[in-house]
Amino acid sequence: MELSCSQVSALMSFYMENKLSDKLTQYISRHLELCPACAEKYENFKKIMSKYTNVHKEITQNDEFETQFMTKQYEEFKLNLSAYVDNELDERENIKVKKTAITNPLAKQDLKDAYAFKQLLHSAFEKTKNDAKIDLSKFIISQMYTDLNEKRPDPFVQVILLFWGIIACITAGVIGILYL
């Protein structure tokens, strides 16, 4: 299966985060090798991401600064950051994340970076979606499902077998009634 440029663009963020199946990752890698336009988009995306990670590295380079704010709460904050940004935490966990972000400069910067990244992903997805004029997510998911279930029997064969099974049951029932 070969992916189109718009499909690759739609899946780019998931590809960068290693959140795709091995097969889909291979398809995207192959496409990036063959398509200079998509490879350039991918490299630009990586540059933007490295900019945000470099900002965080600059903040944490000072050992004294780093050790002062590297607390148990900060470690817990990092574990919950993605879920917080995606509104997946309960109210109590939300409050803990907010408190940590207010009191810890590292956490505050991480939160800003996470929201900037989310906005970047959202705008890239919307641009790709608008450029394509269609929503490819259903198509991609159906392709993934088809790839996973390649050994499924033909639905027509299933219907025929079901039909003959019903006929056999009815015939057996009629024969049973006649001979009883």
N, C-alpha and C positions, 0 to 999 in steps of 0.2 A: 504494500500500500504506500502510495506517495501522498504527502500532504501539500496543500497549496500554501502560498505565501500568507494568505489571510488566516489560515488555520494555525500556521506556525506562530504568527504574531499574537493570536488569541491565547496560545498556550505558552508563550515565552516566559512569563513570570513563574508559572508552575515548573517549567523546565529549569529555570535558574535556581529554584528552591528544592530541586530534586523530589518533586511531589507527583511525578508521573510514573506510569508503569515502565518497566524496562523496554518493552516493545515500542511504546510511544516515544520514549527517550531516544531510542535508536532511529526512529523515523525522523525526528526533529534534527538529530545530529547529522544524519545523511542529507537532509534538506539544507542545513546550514553549510555543509561542505560544497554543495552544488549551486547554491543561490547566493551570489555576492550581495544582493540588496538585503536579504534577510540576515546574512552574516554581519553586514555593517550595522543593522539595527541592533543585533545581539551585542556587538562590541560597544556600541554607544550606551546600551542599557547597562552593560557591565561597568563602563566608566562612571556612569551616574551613581551606580550602587557603591563603587569604590570611593567616590567622593563622600558619601554619607558615612561609610565605615571609617574613612580617614579622619573625619571630624571627630568621631568617637575616640579613635586612637590618640589624637592630639590631646584630647581632654585627659585621657588616662595615662599619658606618658609620665607625668609627675608622680613618682612613687608615693610621696607623702600624701598627695591629694587622693590617689587611688586607694591607699590603705585606709584613709580616713572614712571613705564612703562605701567601701566594699564590706557590707554587713550581711547578716543573715536575711534581713528584710529585703536588701537589694537583690540577693540571689533569688529569693522567692518572687520578687517583682519581675525579674528577667524570665522566670518560668511562666508567669501569667501574662506577660506583655502582649503576646499575639492574641490570646483569648480576650484580653481587655479591649484591644483595638477592634476586634471583630464582634464586640458586644456578646460574648459567650460566658461571662462570669456572673455569678449571683451577686446580689447587692452587697453582701459582706465583703466578698473578695474585691469588688469594684472599689469600695472605700479604702481597703488596704493598699491597693495599687495607687489610688489618688494620693493618699497620705505619703507614701514613699516617694512619689514623683514630686510632691511639694517640698519635702524635706531633704531630698538627696539630688544634688546636681547631676550625677551620673544617670540616675533614673529619669530625671527631667529631660536630659539630652536624648536618652534612648527612646523616650516616648515621642519627642519631637521627630526623631528620625523615623520611627515606625509610622507615624501619621504621614510624614512626607513620602515615605515609600508607598504607603497605601494609596495616597493621592496620585502618585506617579503611575502605579499599576492601573488604577481606575481610569486615568486619562488615556493611557496607552490602549487599554481595552476598549474604551468608548470610541477612540479614534479608529481603531481597527474595525470595530463593529460598524461604525458609520461608513467607513470606506468600503466595506464589503456589502453594505445595504441588506445583509441578511444575518441572522443569528446562527452561527455555525456550531454552537455548543451542543444542540440536540443531535446534529449530524455526527459530530466527533464522538459523543457518548454512545450513539448507536453503533458507530464503527468499532469502538472499543469493545462493546458488548458482543458484536458479531465476531470479532477476533478471538474473544475469550471463549465463545461457544461455537467454534467452527464445526464441531462434530454433532450438532443438533440434527435430528432427522427432519426430513422435508415435511412441512405442515400438511401438504396434500396427502402424503403417505399416511400420516397419523389419522387424518379424517377417514380415509378409505378403510384403514384397519379398525377404527372405531365403528364405522358403519357395518362392516362384516361381523364384528363382535356382537353388535346389537341384533343383527339378523340371526346369528347362531343362537343367541339366548332366546329369542322369540320362537325359533324353530324347535329348540329343545323343550321349551315350555308347552308348545302346542302338542308335540309328540307325547310329552308326559301326561297331559290332560286326556288325550285320546286313548292311551293305553292304561289308564288307571281306572 
